[in-house]
Amino acid sequence: MNRLILRFQKVTLLRLIVFALGCIMLLPTAQAVSPPPEGAYPNFTTAVGQNALLNLTSGTGNSGLGALTLFTDSTGSFNTAVGAGALLFNNSGLNTAVGAEALLSNTNGTANTATGLGTLFSNAIGDSNTANGAFALFGNTTGVNNTAIGDGALQSNTTGNGNIALGESAGGFLTTGDNNIEIGNLGVAGESNKIRIGDPTIHTGIFLAGIVTMNPEAPNQAILLDPTTGQLGSANVGTFHLDRRGRRVSQDLKDLKAPLGHKVLRDHKGYKALPVR
């Protein structure tokens, strides 16, 4: 159901882009920087397409290929826009937009890279974002240092910073949280500093390579798992020892953290973690 919601949002965004582009194309027609293309222009400028780089004055090293690319740019430099409406409202520098209406709303954001239809569409002043895939980081406005790879990845993120999403719709539910890593997971709105890998409604197993035996001097930590949420945790088992029956025993209750499926009992020898039967 969650993924169906995101797919519906993508269809809505596509209709919005088509409508916006149609409205923009109704603007009075004019050629790009004079003289009309084809050819080279002053300040290492390339402009090909209706109204491409129309308002350029002192900007250097810009390339606009497609109708309305870099339309309002006057002083921004070293931008590359390919596709109708890409970087349309831009007046900053060091941005790359490839795809119709990629980085369309960008005004003062710098060092952004957007590849795909509507990528970073709403970005206004966010810096150093990377979006690859249709509608990736579509809703981002001021967020910085985000990386979204995959159609719809981080599409609902608005002001969140430092998020990484890999996969179709990965991190699609993240909105304002920071420093999350979402790999094949939709994420949770508003959360920060979390790592989510895989979808619990899809994936049923995990296989990891590179696990090695730890030496006796290493920290005595045991990995615990909540099978419902998939959350990992750890417990200190350094104070545990085995009794004659092979059961783990701790002298202090505060040192004993029973794993899932076990309970803590006490007898004359101390506290024990025993399986629940």
Order of alpha helices (4+ residues) and beta strands (2+ residues): alpha-beta-beta-beta-beta-beta-beta-beta-beta-beta-beta-beta-beta-beta-beta-beta-beta
